[in-house]
């Protein structure tokens, strides 16, 4: 799979993760911090299998159910974001610069676009429908420029 553009590697070191967990009513546990570290160490969007493998490397005693619960908590307090990017399925990244994805259903290429490129669309949805989009990530499935080219083939 080809990734056309990557947002800079995100890190939780610039987030007050301890305060966010406590403010959300959650304890700061070693398991949650290890899952957070794992997400940070994986470039781009981390798949579940990548997170499982990284956590197992950092602490083999942490089981999958603990990882799932930690991911739910990290997303609930805004430290991590979950999105579904075809064909990868659910992926996780450290919360930061809002961005979105264009996923080619033919070749699998994924383009990353900054939130600003959807500003007009988001504004129209608010004006026309009274609906404010709050998603950290939107993933659009379609065909890339190369796959749209009728001479390809």
C-alpha positions in Angstrom: 0.0 0.0 0.0 1.3 3.4 -0.9 0.8 6.4 1.4 0.9 9.6 -0.6 1.5 12.1 2.2 2.0 11.6 5.9 1.3 14.0 8.8 4.4 14.4 10.9 4.8 11.7 13.5 2.6 12.6 16.4 3.6 12.3 20.1 1.8 12.4 23.3 4.7 14.2 25.0 3.2 17.6 24.2 -0.2 16.5 25.7 -0.9 16.6 29.4 -2.0 13.0 29.3 -2.0 12.4 33.0 -4.3 15.4 33.6 -6.6 14.3 30.7 -7.0 10.9 32.1 -7.7 12.2 35.6 -10.1 14.9 34.3 -12.0 12.2 32.5 -12.4 10.2 35.7 -9.9 7.6 34.8 -6.9 6.3 36.7 -3.4 6.6 35.2 -2.3 3.0 34.8 0.9 1.6 33.4 -1.1 -0.4 30.9 -2.8 2.7 29.5 0.5 4.5 29.2 2.1 1.6 27.5 -0.7 1.5 24.9 -0.3 5.3 24.5 3.4 4.8 24.0 2.8 2.0 21.4 0.5 4.3 19.3 3.2 7.0 19.4 6.0 4.7 18.3 4.1 3.4 15.2 4.4 5.9 12.2 1.2 7.1 10.8 -2.0 5.4 11.8 -1.5 2.3 13.9 -3.6 -0.8 13.1 -4.8 -3.1 15.9 -2.3 -5.8 15.0 0.6 -3.2 15.1 -0.6 -2.0 18.5 -0.9 -5.6 19.8 2.6 -6.4 18.6 4.2 -3.3 20.0 2.5 -3.7 23.4 3.5 -7.3 23.5 7.1 -6.2 22.9 6.9 -3.5 25.7 5.0 -5.7 28.2 4.0 -9.2 27.3 1.7 -9.5 30.4 -0.9 -7.1 28.9 -3.7 -9.0 27.2 -5.8 -8.0 24.2 -8.9 -7.1 26.3 -6.8 -4.7 28.3 -5.5 -3.1 25.1 -9.1 -2.7 23.8 -10.2 -1.1 27.0 -7.2 1.2 27.1 -7.9 2.3 23.5 -11.5 3.1 24.4 -10.3 5.2 27.4 -7.6 7.0 25.4 -10.1 7.9 22.7 -12.8 9.0 25.2 -10.4 11.5 26.8 -9.2 12.8 23.5 -5.6 11.5 23.7 -6.1 9.2 20.7 -8.4 9.1 17.7 -9.9 6.1 16.0 -10.8 6.0 12.4 -11.5 3.4 9.8 -9.4 3.6 6.7 -10.0 1.0 4.0 -8.5 -1.6 3.6 -6.7 -1.3 7.0 -9.9 -1.3 9.1 -9.7 0.5 12.5 -6.6 2.5 13.1 -5.5 4.7 15.9 -3.3 7.8 16.1 -2.4 10.4 18.7 -4.8 13.3 18.8 -3.4 16.3 17.1 -3.7 18.1 13.8 -7.1 17.2 12.3 -6.8 15.5 9.0 -8.8 13.2 6.7 -8.1 10.5 4.2 -8.9 9.6 0.6 -8.7 5.9 0.1 -8.5 4.4 -3.4 -10.7 1.3 -3.6 -8.7 0.0 -6.6 -5.0 0.3 -5.8 -5.2 1.0 -2.0 -3.4 4.3 -2.1 -4.3 6.6 0.8 -4.0 10.3 0.5 -3.9 12.4 3.7 -5.5 15.8 3.5 -5.5 18.6 6.2 -8.7 19.6 7.8 -8.6 23.0 6.1 -9.3 21.4 2.7 -12.7 20.4 4.0 -13.5 23.7 5.6 -15.9 24.8 2.9 -17.8 21.5 3.0 -18.0 21.6 6.8 -19.3 25.2 6.7 -21.9 24.2 4.1 -23.1 21.3 6.3 -23.5 23.7 9.2 -25.3 26.4 7.1 -27.6 24.0 5.1 -28.3 21.3 7.7 -27.4 22.9 11.0 -25.0 20.1 11.5 -21.5 20.7 12.9 -19.0 17.9 12.0 -16.9 16.9 15.0 -15.1 13.9 13.6 -11.3 14.0 14.0 -10.9 11.9 10.9 -13.1 11.4 7.9 -12.2 8.7 5.4 -13.6 8.9 1.9 -13.4 5.8 -0.4 -13.1 6.4 -4.1 -10.6 6.2 -7.0 -7.3 8.0 -7.2 -6.1 9.9 -10.2 -4.1 7.0 -11.6 -7.0 4.6 -11.3 -9.4 7.1 -12.9 -7.1 7.4 -16.0 -8.8 5.5 -18.8 -5.4 4.7 -20.5 -4.4 2.7 -17.5 -5.0 -0.9 -17.9 
